[in-house]
Amino acid sequence: MPQLNPAPWFLILVFSWFVFLTILPPKVLAHTSPNEPAPQSTQKPKTETWHWPWH
């Protein structure tokens, strides 16, 4: 049975992991997000209480 012969499949496995670990990460990390998050202030926003007319 040819499926049990590891000679060709092991080389394919090693080469594919080589591609995944050396070529693809720099390409993926080179992309930037079109909407960069804006820094937020550490101050809490001032909230006002609601004045209900019936209460």
ROTIVO-55048 format. One record per residue: y, z, x of N, C-alpha, C, O in turn; residue in three letters. Coordinates in steps of 0.05 Angstrom, whole numbers, padded with zeros to 5 digits, always signed. Layout:
N
YZXYZXYZXYZXALA/...
end
This chain:
55
-00024+00000+00017+00000+00000+00000+00025+00000+00018+00028+00017+00035MET/+00043-00019+00014+00066-00021+00031+00087+00001+00026+00104+00007+00044PRO/+00086+00015+00003+00106+00036-00002+00101+00060+00016+00120+00075+00021GLN/+00077+00063+00026+00071+00087+00043+00078+00082+00072+00077+00101+00088LEU/+00085+00058+00080+00092+00052+00107+00122+00060+00111+00139+00046+00100ASN/+00128+00081+00126+00156+00089+00129+00173+00073+00148+00197+00077+00150PRO/+00161+00055+00163+00175+00041+00184+00200+00026+00173+00222+00030+00184ALA/+00198+00008+00153+00223-00006+00145+00242+00011+00129+00266+00008+00131PRO/+00231+00029+00113+00248+00045+00095+00263+00067+00109+00285+00074+00102TRP/+00251+00078+00130+00266+00098+00145+00290+00086+00159+00311+00099+00160PHE/+00288+00063+00170+00311+00050+00182+00333+00043+00162+00356+00047+00167LEU/+00324+00035+00138+00344+00029+00117+00358+00055+00108+00382+00056+00104ILE/+00342+00077+00106+00354+00103+00099+00374+00112+00120+00396+00121+00113LEU/+00367+00110+00145+00385+00119+00167+00410+00102+00167+00432+00112+00170VAL/+00407+00076+00164+00430+00058+00165+00449+00063+00141+00473+00062+00144PHE/+00437+00067+00117+00454+00072+00094+00469+00098+00097+00493+00099+00089SER/+00457+00119+00107+00471+00145+00112+00492+00141+00133+00513+00154+00132TRP/+00487+00125+00153+00507+00119+00173+00532+00106+00160+00554+00113+00167PHE/+00527+00088+00143+00549+00075+00129+00564+00095+00111+00589+00096+00112VAL/+00549+00111+00096+00562+00130+00078+00578+00151+00093+00600+00160+00084PHE/+00569+00160+00116+00582+00182+00130+00603+00173+00151+00619+00189+00159LEU/+00604+00148+00159+00623+00139+00179+00644+00119+00169+00667+00120+00177THR/+00636+00102+00151+00654+00080+00143+00668+00087+00117+00692+00082+00114ILE/+00654+00098+00098+00667+00103+00072+00686+00126+00070+00707+00123+00057LEU/+00682+00149+00083+00702+00171+00080+00730+00164+00088+00749+00171+00074PRO/+00735+00150+00111+00763+00143+00117+00775+00125+00096+00799+00127+00091PRO/+00759+00107+00085+00770+00089+00065+00777+00104+00039+00797+00098+00027LYS/+00760+00123+00032+00765+00138+00007+00789+00157+00012+00806+00159-00006VAL/+00791+00169+00035+00813+00188+00040+00839+00174+00045+00860+00187+00044LEU/+00839+00148+00050+00864+00134+00054+00879+00129+00028+00903+00123+00029ALA/+00866+00131+00006+00879+00126-00020+00897+00150-00026+00890+00173-00021HIS/+00920+00144-00038+00938+00165-00047+00941+00165-00077+00937+00144-00090THR/+00947+00187-00088+00951+00189-00116+00978+00178-00124+00998+00184-00110SER/+00980+00162-00145+01006+00152-00153+01025+00173-00164+01049+00170-00163PRO/+01014+00195-00174+01031+00217-00184+01026+00242-00168+01009+00258-00174ASN/+01041+00245-00146+01039+00268-00130+01049+00292-00145+01070+00290-00158GLU/+01036+00315-00143+01045+00338-00158+01071+00349-00146+01075+00351-00121PRO/+01089+00357-00163+01115+00368-00155+01112+00397-00149+01097+00411-00164ALA/+01124+00408-00129+01122+00437-00124+01136+00452-00145+01158+00445-00154PRO/+01124+00474-00154+01136+00490-00175+01147+00515-00162+01138+00525-00142GLN/+01168+00526-00176+01180+00550-00165+01162+00574-00172+01146+00573-00191SER/+01166+00595-00156+01150+00619-00161+01162+00637-00181+01150+00657-00189THR/+01187+00631-00190+01200+00648-00210+01189+00642-00238+01182+00619-00244GLN/+01187+00663-00254+01177+00660-00281+01199+00648-00298+01223+00656-00295LYS/+01193+00630-00316+01214+00619-00333+01223+00641-00353+01207+00657-00363PRO/+01249+00640-00359+01260+00660-00378+01252+00653-00406+01258+00631-00416LYS/+01238+00670-00419+01230+00665-00447+01247+00683-00465+01253+00706-00459THR/+01254+00671-00488+01269+00686-00508+01251+00691-00532+01233+00676-00538GLU/+01257+00714-00546+01241+00720-00569+01250+00703-00593+01273+00695-00594THR/+01233+00699-00611+01239+00684-00635+01250+00703-00656+01239+00725-00660TRP/+01271+00696-00669+01282+00712-00691+01276+00698-00717+01288+00678-00724HIS/+01257+00709-00730+01249+00697-00756+01268+00707-00778+01275+00730-00778TRP/+01277+00689-00795+01296+00698-00815+01285+00716-00836+01300+00731-00849PRO/+01259+00716-00840+01247+00733-00862+01236+00759-00851+01225+00775-00867TRP/+01238+00764-00826+01225+00788-00815+01245+00808-00806+01238+00829-00796HIS/
end
